[in-house]
Amino acid sequence: MVQIRAMTKNDLAAVSRLLGQSWRRTYSPIMGEDATARLSDEKHAPDKLAAELADDNKMSFVA
């Protein structure tokens, strides 16, 4: 059974890795490897994700 729950700080590293891998597979053929890696590293860094967790106007979940 799959459980969906709110993301916590303990999930940041794993979520960052998963997002990075997914972006690279999806967007590298379109945007090129370097551009995709740079954008993903900026958007999906653990500190960026932590800031989103602290924002009361955003919600993040993991399954």
C-alpha positions in Angstrom: 0.0 0.0 0.0 1.3 3.5 -0.9 1.3 6.1 1.8 1.1 9.8 1.0 2.3 12.2 3.6 3.7 15.7 4.0 7.3 16.1 3.1 9.7 16.7 6.1 13.3 17.9 6.4 14.3 14.3 6.6 13.1 13.8 3.0 15.1 16.7 1.4 18.2 14.8 0.2 16.2 12.0 -1.3 13.6 14.3 -3.0 16.5 16.5 -4.3 18.1 13.4 -5.9 14.9 12.1 -7.3 14.0 15.5 -8.9 17.5 15.9 -10.3 17.5 12.4 -11.9 14.0 12.9 -13.3 14.8 16.3 -14.8 18.0 15.1 -16.4 16.2 12.1 -18.1 13.3 14.2 -19.2 14.9 17.5 -20.3 18.5 16.7 -21.3 17.4 15.6 -24.8 15.5 18.9 -25.2 17.7 21.5 -23.5 21.1 19.8 -23.4 22.8 18.1 -20.5 24.6 21.2 -19.2 21.6 23.5 -19.2 19.4 20.8 -17.6 21.9 20.1 -14.9 22.4 23.7 -14.1 18.7 24.5 -13.9 17.9 21.3 -11.9 20.8 22.0 -9.5 19.4 25.5 -8.9 15.7 24.5 -8.5 16.1 21.3 -6.7 18.9 21.9 -4.2 18.1 20.8 -0.7 18.2 24.4 0.6 15.7 25.5 -2.0 13.4 22.6 -1.1 13.8 23.5 2.6 12.8 27.1 1.9 9.6 25.8 0.2 8.9 23.6 3.2 9.0 26.7 5.4 6.6 28.6 3.1 3.1 28.4 4.5 1.7 29.1 1.1 3.2 25.8 -0.4 2.6 22.2 0.4 4.9 19.3 -0.6 4.1 15.6 -0.3 6.0 12.3 -0.7 4.6 8.9 -1.4 
